[in-house]
């Protein structure tokens, strides 16, 4: 049986019936708002090791601390970075007070340094001044931004040292003390003084280790500064005395300059004080000076 095409009039009637059978939708929705494009921010510097994307987060109110973050860290990393933007001026002002100088502008990138996101990846930067060392890397510390601020101060303080002080044991101990005092000891797990004591307390008071990576030499410096603080010296006085001596100076010389006692008495008096501690060396502040 052959099919016959509907007459034109009937075809139009059929089409209108279908349209009538399908009701139109009339949804009520609020207008879609266009998101403002994120400000690109200043161009990031070349970092000591980080090569990923540097997402601009913000600059502190004074303009001295500009913070970036690795965007792959997500919200937790972004929170660390935003908290550092908010805390950057406090840390910078505290650092100025310790060294008796006014520091320059710096940039900071928060990322998973060494793959860690709990602060144990540490921090890094270049030289001991605000020209070669102003690009600072700080490990993320998810849920504990005080550790990021402490890592920031550890590197910021080294920018205030000048010369090569931050590359030797005395400068390393000083930077860790700066971090401890400005962050309520947020990096207590970085302690090196107990290891120094366990290793027989080698004398790094009369000599300076030409590296910032020696656990025993850094530990000796931490314990010695703790002792000086317990004797009434301030961290600011100690810091400025170390900077004045430079990278060739010793802790014994710092002692002599601050106390007017002979440098030769520094080690034996310190050693006797350590041996008299009732509980030994269990932290970087065994004398409770800080």
VEXNUFI-893544 format. One record per residue: x, y, z of N, C-alpha, C in turn. Coordinates in Angstrom, 1 decimal, padded with zeros to 4 digits. Example, Ala and Ser with C-alpha at 12.3 -4.5 7.8 and 13.67 -1.06 7.14 Angstrom:
BEGIN
n.east|n.north|n.up|ca.east|ca.north|ca.up|c.east|c.north|c.up
013.2|-005.7|007.8|012.3|-004.5|007.8|013.2|-003.3|007.8 .
012.8|-002.2|007.1|013.7|-001.1|007.1|012.9|000.0|007.9 .
This chain:
BEGIN
n.east|n.north|n.up|ca.east|ca.north|ca.up|c.east|c.north|c.up
000.9|-001.2|000.0|000.0|000.0|000.0|000.9|001.2|000.0 .
000.6|002.1|-000.9|001.5|003.3|-001.0|001.0|004.3|000.0 .
002.0|005.0|000.6|001.7|006.1|001.6|001.5|007.4|000.8 .
000.5|008.1|001.3|000.2|009.4|000.7|000.6|010.5|001.6 .
001.2|011.5|001.1|001.6|012.7|001.9|000.4|013.5|002.3 .
000.5|014.0|003.6|-000.6|014.8|004.1|-000.8|016.0|003.3 .
-001.9|016.5|003.1|-002.1|017.8|002.4|-001.5|018.9|003.2 .
-001.1|019.9|002.6|-000.3|021.0|003.2|-001.1|021.6|004.4 .
-002.4|021.8|004.3|-003.2|022.3|005.3|-003.2|021.4|006.5 .
-003.4|020.1|006.3|-003.4|019.1|007.3|-002.1|019.0|008.0 .
-001.0|019.2|007.3|000.4|019.1|007.8|000.6|020.3|008.8 .
000.1|021.5|008.4|000.2|022.6|009.3|-000.6|022.5|010.6 .
-001.8|021.9|010.4|-002.7|021.7|011.6|-002.0|020.7|012.6 .
-001.3|019.6|012.0|-000.7|018.6|012.8|000.5|019.2|013.6 .
001.3|020.1|012.9|002.4|020.8|013.5|001.9|021.7|014.7 .
000.8|022.4|014.5|000.3|023.3|015.6|-000.2|022.4|016.7 .
-000.7|021.3|016.5|-001.2|020.4|017.6|000.0|019.9|018.4 .
001.1|019.6|017.8|002.3|019.1|018.5|002.8|020.3|019.4 .
002.9|021.5|018.9|003.4|022.6|019.6|002.5|022.9|020.8 .
001.1|022.8|020.6|000.2|023.0|021.7|000.4|021.9|022.8 .
000.8|020.7|022.4|000.9|019.6|023.4|002.2|019.7|024.2 .
003.2|020.5|023.7|004.5|020.6|024.4|004.5|022.0|025.1 .
004.3|022.1|026.4|004.3|023.4|027.1|005.7|024.0|027.1 .
005.7|025.3|027.0|007.0|026.0|027.1|007.4|026.1|028.6 .
008.8|026.1|028.8|009.3|026.3|030.2|009.6|027.8|030.4 .
009.3|028.3|031.6|009.6|029.7|031.9|010.3|029.8|033.3 .
011.6|029.3|033.3|012.3|029.2|034.6|012.6|030.6|035.1 .
012.7|030.8|036.4|013.1|032.0|037.1|014.5|031.8|037.7 .
015.4|032.6|037.2|016.8|032.4|037.7|017.4|033.8|037.9 .
018.3|034.0|038.9|019.0|035.3|039.0|020.0|035.5|037.9 .
020.3|036.7|037.6|021.3|036.9|036.5|022.7|036.3|036.8 .
023.3|035.8|035.9|024.7|035.3|036.1|025.7|036.4|036.1 .
026.4|036.5|037.2|027.4|037.5|037.4|028.7|037.1|036.8 .
029.3|038.0|036.1|030.6|037.7|035.6|031.7|038.0|036.6 .
032.6|037.0|036.8|033.6|037.1|037.8|034.7|038.1|037.3 .
035.1|038.9|038.1|036.2|039.9|037.8|037.5|039.1|037.6 .
038.3|039.5|036.6|039.5|038.8|036.4|040.5|039.1|037.5 .
041.2|038.1|038.0|042.1|038.2|039.1|043.3|039.1|038.7 .
043.7|040.0|039.6|044.8|040.9|039.3|046.1|040.1|039.1 .
046.8|040.3|038.0|048.0|039.5|037.7|049.1|039.7|038.8 .
049.1|040.9|039.4|050.2|041.1|040.4|051.5|041.3|039.8 .
052.5|041.6|040.7|053.9|041.8|040.2|054.5|040.6|039.7 .
055.4|040.7|038.8|056.1|039.6|038.2|057.0|038.9|039.3 .
056.9|037.6|039.5|057.7|037.0|040.5|059.2|037.0|040.2 .
060.0|036.9|041.2|061.5|036.9|040.9|061.9|035.4|040.6 .
063.1|035.3|040.3|063.7|033.9|040.1|063.9|033.3|041.5 .
063.3|032.2|041.8|063.4|031.6|043.1|064.6|030.7|043.1 .
065.1|030.5|044.3|066.3|029.6|044.5|066.2|028.2|043.9 .
065.0|027.6|044.0|064.8|026.3|043.5|063.4|026.1|042.8 .
062.4|026.8|043.2|061.1|026.6|042.7|061.0|027.0|041.3 .
060.4|026.2|040.4|060.2|026.5|039.0|058.8|026.4|038.5 .
057.9|026.1|039.4|056.5|026.0|039.0|055.8|027.4|038.8 .
054.5|027.3|038.8|053.7|028.5|038.6|053.6|029.3|039.9 .
053.9|030.6|039.9|053.8|031.5|041.1|052.6|032.3|041.0 .
051.6|031.9|041.8|050.3|032.6|041.9|050.4|033.8|042.9 .
050.2|035.0|042.4|050.3|036.1|043.3|049.1|036.1|044.3 .
049.4|036.3|045.6|048.4|036.2|046.6|048.2|037.6|047.2 .
049.2|038.4|047.4|049.0|039.7|048.0|050.3|040.3|048.5 .
050.3|041.6|048.8|051.4|042.3|049.4|051.0|042.9|050.7 .
051.9|042.8|051.7|051.6|043.3|053.0|051.3|044.8|053.0 .
050.6|045.4|054.0|050.2|046.8|054.0|051.3|047.7|053.8 .
052.5|047.4|054.3|053.7|048.3|054.1|054.3|048.2|052.7 .
053.9|047.1|052.0|054.5|046.9|050.7|055.8|046.2|050.8 .
056.3|045.7|051.9|057.6|045.1|052.1|057.6|043.6|051.8 .
056.4|042.9|051.9|056.4|041.5|051.8|055.4|041.1|050.7 .
055.8|040.6|049.6|055.0|040.1|048.5|054.9|038.6|048.5 .
053.8|038.0|048.5|053.6|036.6|048.7|053.0|035.9|047.5 .
053.6|034.8|047.1|053.0|034.0|046.1|052.8|032.6|046.6 .
052.1|031.8|045.9|051.8|030.4|046.3|051.8|029.5|045.1 .
052.2|028.2|045.3|052.0|027.2|044.2|050.6|026.9|044.2 .
049.9|027.2|043.1|048.4|026.9|043.1|048.0|025.5|043.2 .
048.9|024.6|043.0|048.5|023.1|043.1|048.3|022.7|044.5 .
048.7|023.6|045.5|048.5|023.3|046.9|047.1|023.4|047.3 .
046.3|024.0|046.5|044.9|024.2|046.9|044.6|025.2|048.0 .
043.4|025.0|048.6|043.0|026.0|049.6|043.9|026.1|050.8 .
044.4|024.9|051.3|045.3|024.9|052.5|046.6|025.7|052.2 .
047.1|025.6|051.1|048.3|026.3|050.8|048.0|027.8|050.6 .
046.9|028.1|049.9|046.5|029.5|049.8|046.3|030.2|051.1 .
045.7|029.4|052.1|045.5|030.0|053.4|046.8|030.3|054.1 .
047.8|029.4|053.9|049.2|029.7|054.5|049.7|031.0|053.9 .
049.6|031.1|052.6|050.1|032.3|051.9|049.4|033.6|052.3 .
048.0|033.5|052.4|047.2|034.7|052.8|047.6|035.1|054.3 .
047.8|034.1|055.1|048.1|034.4|056.5|049.5|035.1|056.6 .
050.4|034.7|055.7|051.7|035.3|055.6|051.6|036.8|055.2 .
050.7|037.0|054.2|050.5|038.4|053.8|050.1|039.3|055.0 .
049.2|038.7|055.8|048.7|039.4|056.9|049.7|039.5|058.1 .
050.6|038.6|058.1|051.6|038.6|059.2|052.9|039.1|058.9 .
053.1|039.4|057.6|054.4|039.8|057.1|055.0|041.0|057.7 .
054.2|042.0|057.9|054.7|043.3|058.5|055.1|043.1|060.0 .
054.3|042.3|060.7|054.7|042.0|062.1|056.0|041.4|062.2 .
056.3|040.4|061.3|057.5|039.7|061.4|058.7|040.6|060.9 .
058.4|041.4|059.9|059.5|042.4|059.4|059.8|043.4|060.5 .
058.8|043.9|061.2|059.1|044.9|062.3|059.9|044.3|063.4 .
059.5|043.0|063.8|060.2|042.3|064.8|061.7|042.1|064.4 .
061.9|041.8|063.1|063.2|041.5|062.6|064.0|042.8|062.6 .
063.4|043.9|062.3|064.1|045.3|062.3|064.5|045.6|063.7 .
063.7|045.3|064.7|064.0|045.6|066.1|065.2|044.7|066.6 .
065.3|043.5|066.1|066.4|042.6|066.5|067.7|043.1|066.0 .
067.7|043.5|064.7|069.0|043.9|064.1|069.3|045.4|064.2 .
068.3|046.2|064.6|068.5|047.6|064.7|068.6|048.3|063.4 .
068.0|047.7|062.4|068.0|048.3|061.0|066.7|048.2|060.4 .
066.5|048.8|059.2|065.2|048.6|058.5|065.5|047.8|057.3 .
064.8|046.7|057.2|065.1|045.8|056.1|064.4|046.3|054.8 .
064.7|045.6|053.7|064.2|046.0|052.4|063.0|045.1|052.0 .
062.5|045.3|050.8|061.3|044.5|050.4|061.8|043.1|050.0 .
060.9|042.1|050.2|061.2|040.7|049.8|060.0|040.1|049.2 .
060.2|039.0|048.5|059.2|038.2|047.9|059.3|036.8|048.5 .
058.1|036.1|048.7|058.1|034.8|049.3|057.2|033.9|048.5 .
057.6|032.7|048.2|056.8|031.7|047.6|056.6|030.6|048.6 .
055.3|030.2|048.8|054.9|029.1|049.6|054.6|027.9|048.7 .
055.4|026.8|049.0|055.1|025.6|048.2|055.6|024.4|049.0 .
055.4|023.2|048.5|055.8|022.0|049.2|057.3|021.8|049.0 .
058.1|022.5|049.8|059.5|022.4|049.6|059.9|021.0|050.1 .
060.6|020.3|049.2|061.1|019.0|049.5|059.9|018.0|049.5 .
058.7|018.4|049.0|057.6|017.5|049.0|056.7|017.6|050.3 .
057.2|018.3|051.3|056.5|018.4|052.5|055.4|019.5|052.6 .
054.4|019.3|053.3|053.4|020.3|053.5|053.1|020.6|055.0 .
054.1|020.3|055.9|053.9|020.4|057.3|055.0|021.3|057.9 .
055.7|022.0|057.0|056.8|022.9|057.5|058.2|022.3|057.6 .
058.2|020.9|057.6|059.5|020.3|057.8|060.4|020.4|056.5 .
059.9|020.9|055.4|060.7|021.1|054.3|061.6|022.3|054.4 .
061.4|023.1|055.5|062.3|024.2|055.8|062.1|025.4|054.9 .
063.1|026.1|054.6|063.1|027.4|053.8|064.4|027.6|053.2 .
064.5|028.5|052.2|065.7|028.8|051.5|065.7|030.2|050.9 .
066.8|030.7|050.6|067.0|032.0|049.9|068.4|032.1|049.4 .
068.8|033.2|048.9|070.1|033.3|048.3|071.1|033.9|049.3 .
071.6|035.1|049.1|072.6|035.7|049.9|072.2|036.3|051.2 .
073.1|036.8|052.0|072.8|037.4|053.3|072.5|038.9|053.2 .
071.7|039.3|052.2|071.3|040.7|052.1|070.0|040.8|051.3 .
069.5|042.0|051.2|068.2|042.2|050.6|068.3|042.4|049.1 .
069.5|042.2|048.5|069.7|042.2|047.1|069.7|040.8|046.5 .
070.6|040.1|047.1|070.8|038.7|046.6|070.0|037.7|047.3 .
069.4|038.0|048.4|068.6|037.1|049.2|067.2|037.4|049.4 .
066.6|038.3|048.6|065.3|038.8|048.7|064.2|037.9|048.2 .
064.6|036.8|047.5|063.6|035.8|047.0|063.6|034.7|047.9 .
062.6|034.5|048.7|062.6|033.6|049.8|061.6|032.4|049.5 .
062.0|031.2|049.8|061.1|030.1|049.6|060.8|029.5|051.0 .
059.5|029.3|051.3|059.1|028.7|052.6|058.1|027.5|052.3 .
058.4|026.5|053.1|057.5|025.3|053.0|056.1|025.6|053.5 .
055.2|025.0|052.9|053.8|025.1|053.3|053.7|024.3|054.6 .
052.7|024.7|055.5|052.4|024.0|056.7|050.9|024.1|056.9 .
050.3|023.1|056.3|048.8|023.1|056.3|048.2|023.1|057.7 .
047.4|024.1|057.9|046.7|024.2|059.2|047.6|024.8|060.3 .
048.8|025.3|060.0|049.7|025.8|061.0|050.5|026.9|060.4 .
049.9|028.0|060.1|050.6|029.1|059.4|051.7|029.8|060.3 .
051.7|029.6|061.6|052.7|030.1|062.4|054.1|029.5|062.0 .
054.1|028.3|061.5|055.3|027.7|061.1|055.8|028.3|059.8 .
054.9|028.8|058.9|055.3|029.4|057.7|055.9|030.8|058.1 .
055.3|031.5|059.0|055.9|032.8|059.5|057.3|032.6|060.1 .
057.5|031.5|060.8|058.8|031.2|061.5|059.8|030.9|060.4 .
059.5|030.2|059.4|060.4|029.9|058.3|060.7|031.1|057.5 .
059.7|032.0|057.4|060.0|033.3|056.7|061.0|034.1|057.5 .
060.8|034.2|058.8|061.7|035.0|059.6|063.1|034.4|059.6 .
063.2|033.1|059.6|064.6|032.5|059.6|065.4|033.0|058.4 .
064.7|033.1|057.2|065.4|033.6|056.0|065.5|035.1|056.0 .
064.5|035.8|056.5|064.5|037.2|056.5|065.6|037.7|057.4 .
065.8|037.1|058.5|066.8|037.5|059.4|068.2|037.4|058.8 .
068.4|036.4|057.9|069.7|036.3|057.3|069.9|037.4|056.2 .
068.9|038.0|055.7|069.0|039.1|054.8|069.6|040.3|055.6 .
069.3|040.4|056.9|069.8|041.5|057.7|071.2|041.3|058.2 .
071.8|040.2|057.9|073.2|039.9|058.5|074.3|040.5|057.7 .
074.1|040.6|056.4|075.2|041.1|055.5|076.4|040.1|055.4 .
077.3|040.4|054.5|078.4|039.5|054.3|078.1|038.1|054.0 .
078.8|037.2|054.7|078.5|035.8|054.6|078.1|035.1|055.9 .
077.7|036.0|056.9|077.4|035.4|058.2|076.3|034.4|058.1 .
075.4|034.5|057.3|074.3|033.5|057.2|074.7|032.2|056.7 .
076.0|032.1|056.2|076.5|030.8|055.6|077.4|030.1|056.6 .
077.5|030.6|057.8|078.4|029.9|058.8|077.5|029.5|060.0 .
078.1|028.8|060.9|077.3|028.2|062.0|076.8|029.3|063.0 .
077.5|030.3|063.2|077.0|031.4|064.1|075.8|032.1|063.5 .
075.8|032.3|062.2|074.7|033.0|061.6|073.5|032.1|061.5 .
073.7|030.8|061.3|072.6|029.8|061.3|071.9|029.7|062.6 .
072.7|029.7|063.7|072.1|029.6|065.0|071.3|030.9|065.3 .
071.9|032.0|064.9|071.2|033.3|065.1|069.8|033.3|064.4 .
069.8|032.9|063.1|068.6|032.9|062.4|067.5|032.0|063.0 .
067.9|030.9|063.5|066.9|030.0|064.2|066.4|030.6|065.5 .
067.3|031.4|066.2|066.8|032.1|067.4|065.8|033.2|067.0 .
066.1|033.9|065.9|065.2|034.9|065.5|063.8|034.3|065.1 .
063.8|033.2|064.5|062.6|032.5|064.1|061.8|032.1|065.4 .
062.5|031.6|066.4|061.9|031.1|067.6|061.3|032.2|068.4 .
061.9|033.3|068.5|061.4|034.4|069.3|060.3|035.2|068.6 .
060.2|035.1|067.3|059.1|035.8|066.6|057.9|034.9|066.4 .
058.0|033.6|066.7|056.9|032.7|066.3|056.5|031.8|067.5 .
056.9|032.2|068.7|056.6|031.4|069.9|057.1|030.0|069.7 .
058.3|029.9|069.2|059.0|028.6|069.0|058.2|027.6|068.2 .
057.7|028.1|067.1|056.8|027.2|066.2|057.6|026.1|065.5 .
059.0|026.2|065.5|059.8|025.2|064.9|060.6|024.4|065.9 .
060.0|024.1|067.0|060.6|023.4|068.1|061.2|022.0|067.6 .
060.6|021.4|066.6|061.1|020.1|066.1|062.3|020.3|065.3 .
062.8|021.5|065.0|064.1|021.7|064.3|065.3|021.7|065.3 .
065.1|021.4|066.5|066.1|021.6|067.5|067.4|020.8|067.2 .
068.5|021.4|067.4|069.8|020.8|067.2|070.7|020.7|068.4 .
070.4|021.5|069.4|071.2|021.5|070.6|071.2|020.1|071.3 .
070.1|019.4|071.4|070.2|018.0|072.0|071.2|017.1|071.3 .
071.2|017.2|070.0|072.1|016.3|069.2|073.6|016.7|069.5 .
073.8|018.0|069.6|075.2|018.5|070.0|075.6|017.9|071.3 .
074.7|017.9|072.3|075.0|017.4|073.6|075.3|015.9|073.6 .
074.4|015.2|072.8|074.6|013.7|072.7|075.9|013.4|072.0 .
076.4|014.3|071.1|077.7|014.0|070.4|078.9|014.5|071.2 .
078.7|014.7|072.5|079.9|015.1|073.3|080.2|016.5|073.4 .
079.3|017.4|073.0|079.5|018.9|073.1|080.8|019.4|072.5 .
081.0|019.2|071.3|082.3|019.7|070.6|082.3|021.3|070.7 .
083.4|021.9|070.9|083.6|023.3|071.1|083.5|024.1|069.8 .
082.3|024.7|069.6|082.1|025.6|068.5|081.9|027.1|069.0 .
082.4|027.3|070.2|082.4|028.6|070.8|083.7|029.3|070.5 .
084.8|028.6|070.5|086.1|029.2|070.2|086.4|029.1|068.7 .
085.6|028.4|068.0|085.8|028.3|066.5|084.4|028.4|065.9 .
084.4|028.8|064.6|083.1|028.9|063.9|083.2|028.0|062.7 .
082.2|027.1|062.6|082.1|026.2|061.5|081.7|026.9|060.2 .
082.5|026.8|059.1|082.3|027.5|057.9|081.1|027.0|057.1 .
080.1|026.5|057.7|078.9|026.0|057.0|077.7|026.3|057.9 .
076.5|026.4|057.2|075.3|026.5|058.0|074.5|025.2|058.0 .
075.2|024.1|057.7|074.5|022.8|057.6|075.0|021.8|058.7 .
075.9|022.3|059.6|076.4|021.4|060.6|075.5|021.3|061.8 .
075.0|020.1|062.1|074.0|020.0|063.2|074.7|020.3|064.6 .
075.9|019.8|064.8|076.6|020.0|066.1|077.0|021.5|066.2 .
077.5|022.1|065.2|077.9|023.5|065.3|076.7|024.4|065.5 .
075.6|024.1|064.8|074.4|024.9|065.0|073.9|024.7|066.4 .
073.9|023.5|066.8|073.3|023.1|068.1|074.1|023.8|069.2 .
075.4|023.8|069.1|076.3|024.5|070.1|075.9|026.0|070.1 .
075.7|026.6|068.9|075.3|028.0|068.9|074.0|028.3|069.5 .
073.0|027.4|069.3|071.7|027.6|069.9|071.8|027.5|071.4 .
072.5|026.6|072.0|072.7|026.4|073.4|073.4|027.6|074.0 .
074.5|028.1|073.3|075.3|029.2|073.8|074.5|030.5|073.8 .
073.7|030.7|072.8|072.8|031.9|072.8|071.8|031.8|073.9 .
071.3|030.6|074.1|070.3|030.4|075.3|071.0|030.8|076.6 .
072.3|030.4|076.7|073.0|030.7|078.0|073.2|032.3|078.1 .
073.6|032.9|077.0|073.8|034.4|077.0|072.5|035.1|077.4 .
071.4|034.6|076.8|070.1|035.2|077.1|069.8|035.1|078.6 .
070.1|033.9|079.2|069.8|033.7|080.6|070.7|034.5|081.5 .
071.8|035.0|080.9|072.7|035.9|081.7|072.3|037.4|081.6 .
071.2|037.6|080.9|070.7|039.0|080.8|071.0|039.7|079.5 .
071.7|039.1|078.6|071.9|039.7|077.3|070.6|039.6|076.4 .
070.3|040.5|075.6|069.1|040.5|074.8|069.5|039.9|073.4 .
068.5|039.3|072.7|068.8|038.8|071.4|069.2|039.9|070.4 .
068.7|041.1|070.6|069.1|042.2|069.8|070.6|042.5|070.0 .
071.1|042.5|071.2|072.5|042.8|071.5|073.4|041.7|070.9 .
072.9|040.4|071.0|073.7|039.3|070.5|073.7|039.4|069.0 .
072.6|039.6|068.4|072.5|039.7|066.9|073.4|040.8|066.4 .
073.4|042.0|066.9|074.2|043.1|066.4|075.7|042.9|066.7 .
076.0|042.2|067.8|077.4|041.9|068.0|077.9|040.9|067.0 .
077.1|039.9|066.6|077.5|038.9|065.6|077.7|039.6|064.3 .
076.8|040.4|063.9|076.9|041.1|062.6|078.1|042.0|062.6 .
078.4|042.6|063.7|079.6|043.5|063.7|080.9|042.7|063.5 .
080.9|041.5|064.0|082.1|040.6|063.9|082.2|040.0|062.5 .
081.1|039.8|061.9|081.1|039.1|060.6|081.3|037.6|060.6 .
081.4|037.0|059.5|081.5|035.6|059.4|082.7|035.0|060.0 .
083.7|035.7|060.3|085.0|035.2|060.9|084.9|035.3|062.4 .
083.9|036.0|062.9|083.8|036.1|064.4|083.4|034.8|065.1 .
083.7|034.7|066.4|083.3|033.5|067.1|082.4|033.9|068.2 .
081.7|032.9|068.8|080.8|033.2|069.9|081.6|033.6|071.1 .
082.8|033.2|071.3|083.6|033.6|072.4|083.9|035.1|072.3 .
084.1|035.6|071.1|084.3|037.1|070.9|083.0|037.8|071.2 .
081.9|037.3|070.8|080.6|037.9|071.2|080.5|038.0|072.7 .
080.8|036.9|073.4|080.7|036.9|074.8|081.6|038.0|075.4 .
082.8|038.1|074.9|083.8|039.1|075.4|083.3|040.5|075.2 .
082.7|040.8|074.0|082.3|042.1|073.7|081.0|042.5|074.5 .
080.2|041.6|074.9|079.0|041.9|075.6|079.2|041.9|077.1 .
080.2|041.2|077.6|080.4|041.1|079.1|081.6|041.8|079.6 .
082.5|042.1|078.7|083.8|042.7|079.1|084.7|041.6|079.8 .
084.3|040.4|079.8|085.1|039.3|080.3|086.0|038.8|079.2 .
087.1|038.1|079.5|088.0|037.5|078.5|087.3|036.5|077.6 .
087.6|036.5|076.3|087.0|035.5|075.4|087.4|034.1|075.8 .
088.6|034.0|076.4|089.1|032.7|076.8|088.2|032.0|077.9 .
087.4|032.8|078.6|086.5|032.3|079.7|085.2|031.8|079.2 .
084.9|032.2|077.9|083.5|031.8|077.4|083.3|030.3|077.4 .
084.1|029.6|076.8|083.9|028.1|076.7|083.9|027.4|078.0 .
084.9|027.6|078.9|084.8|026.9|080.2|083.6|027.3|081.0 .
083.2|028.5|081.0|082.0|028.9|081.8|080.7|028.3|081.2 .
080.6|028.4|079.9|079.5|027.8|079.2|079.4|026.3|079.5 .
080.5|025.6|079.3|080.6|024.2|079.5|080.2|023.8|080.9 .
080.7|024.5|081.9|080.3|024.2|083.3|078.8|024.4|083.5 .
078.2|025.5|082.9|076.8|025.7|083.0|076.0|024.6|082.4 .
076.4|024.1|081.2|075.7|023.0|080.6|075.7|021.8|081.5 .
076.9|021.5|082.0|077.0|020.3|082.8|076.2|020.4|084.1 .
075.9|021.6|084.5|075.1|021.8|085.8|073.6|021.8|085.5 .
073.2|021.7|084.3|071.8|021.6|084.0|071.2|020.4|084.6 .
070.1|020.5|085.4|069.5|019.4|086.1|068.9|018.3|085.1 .
068.4|018.8|084.0|067.8|017.9|083.0|068.6|017.7|081.8 .
069.8|018.3|081.7|070.6|018.2|080.5|070.0|019.1|079.4 .
070.4|018.8|078.2|070.0|019.6|077.0|068.9|018.9|076.3 .
067.7|019.4|076.5|066.6|018.7|075.8|065.9|019.6|074.8 .
066.4|020.8|074.6|065.8|021.7|073.6|066.9|022.7|073.1 .
066.5|023.5|072.2|067.4|024.6|071.8|067.5|025.7|072.8 .
066.7|025.7|073.8|066.8|026.7|074.9|066.9|026.1|076.2 .
068.0|025.3|076.5|068.2|024.6|077.7|068.2|025.4|079.0 .
068.6|026.7|078.8|068.7|027.6|080.0|067.5|028.5|080.2 .
066.5|028.3|079.3|065.2|029.0|079.4|065.4|030.5|079.2 .
066.4|030.9|078.5|066.7|032.3|078.2|065.7|033.0|077.3 .
065.1|032.2|076.4|064.2|032.8|075.5|062.8|032.9|076.0 .
